[in-house]
Every structure is written in C-alpha cells, then in structure tokens.
Amino acid sequence: MRFPLPLTAKIAAYVIGHKLRGTKKFATVLQLEPLHTCNLTCTGCGRIREYSTSLKDIMSLEDCLAAAQECNAPMVSICGGEPLVYPHIEALVEGLLAQRRIVYICTNAVFMRKKMREWLAKALSNAQNGSGKKFEEKIDVLLKGGLISEKDAAEIRKG
C-alpha cells in the first residue's frame, strides 16, 4: 500500500462526500506558503528572482490557519522558500493538526536535525515526569536505532 490506510480512508471519505453532494470543484490539497524566504541561494533557483519583491513578507499564524479553515482541504502542504525558517512553524503544524488536517512539510531539511532535537528534548522532558531512568531509556532506544547521534543525545539531555 502506498499510503497509510487512515490517510487513504480520510481522503476517500472527503472525495466521496463531495461527489455525493454534487460538488463540481473542491480542493484536496492546500499549498500553503507562509513565506518565500529560503536559507539557501542555489544557483539557477527561479524563486530568488521570481519572489525577489516578497522574500521578506511573512503570513501571520492566524492568516495561515484561517486559510486552511476557509479552503477546508483535508491535506495541507506547507512549502514556500523554506518552511522551517517560518518562526511559527511548530504552532502552525499544531494548529493544522488540531483542525484534523493531514500535514506535509516540503523542506530542504537543512534545519531538520536541529528542529528534531528541539522537539525531542521538549517531548521527552514532558514525558519524563520526574523519572530520569525512563528519559534515558527513551534516548537509548533512539541511539540504538540509529535515529540520533551521541551529539544529538547530549543536546536533548541539555533540554
């Protein structure tokens, strides 16, 4: 199966619902570009020229969430220049998930390791609840699985 069953079922139910209601045109994916700024300056990239006048423009978190609500597509693809540069990316993803959207982030992944370390540190420390042993066990599982490096583990422990 190409996609997870819950994702396929959600999209199928959405499409069937619109077909049964006789909706001629409806969105299945919202391509949300909260900013055009990118952390790279790749040779030949048309974005730098194409969006030169709007590279500094940033949509507010409220506008992004309102756009998703208005469009009402079940999937949101967060793209643009580099979404991980967007200052409210975590809140945006949380807000979209709260709206029960399927969220994709189109990224060049340069900041992915840093963002994942920050997220893991927050998630694991919240789950810790005073038990340092469980916290270390979770970090060990990630280390043994090759999902994080020793350096990442040290950063996560720092919080």
Order of alpha helices (4+ residues) and beta strands (2+ residues): alpha-beta-alpha-alpha-beta-alpha-beta-alpha-alpha-alpha
